[in-house]
């Protein structure tokens, strides 16, 4: 069983287009898949689940689509927070929150605060997130400490860089799943995925369910992880 599973949730638009419906309907169906996946991860005993919800590049989408996505985000937090809290889910948000409306920022903070003592499942949601921006920010923070004399260049290590990433304290993903059949990681957890196992599923995200998660885990279980060594 992988300790940490990360998922790139892809295919909402194609799911809707294949049914002759607007993209917004695909995003709404995708929210149901998020709920199913969180429940399945908890039931299967996965400790950490990270979902790529909204990338920095997604801000370039049409204003109407972004607005609908923000509405779905508000609705999801308001509707699901109580259930997530009762089910022992600890929520963590990574990404640039400054671009979100104030009420959304408050909702995200509330979700983190009200679930911070939960231990059954650690749920990380990447929102307005980009791995290159994350690494750049970490380098900036370290550079400031070097300039202030708090660190010397010789102090910089992989461990120090990891401590300055938004995922500090979270183990690297063992398994990364991308739905929709696309085979790329789209600026997601670039540093953290150095030795992650990848599974690319043909299923579109709104159709993803426990059976697909179990299939990916079975795939993972059959692999030999060497981390660069010879076994």
Secondary structure, 3 states (H helix, E strand, C coil): CCCEEEEECCCHHHHHHCCCCCHHHHHHHHHHHHHHHHHHHHHHCCCEEEEEEEEHHHHHCCHHHHHHHHHHHHHHHHHHHHHHHHCCEEEEEECCHHHCCHHHHHHHHHHHHHHCCCCCEEEEEEEEECHHHHHHHHHHHHHHHHHCCCCCHHHCCHHHHHHCCCCCCCCCCCEEEECCCCCCCCCCCCCCCCCCEEEECCCCHHHCCHHHHHHHHHHHHCCCCCCCCCC
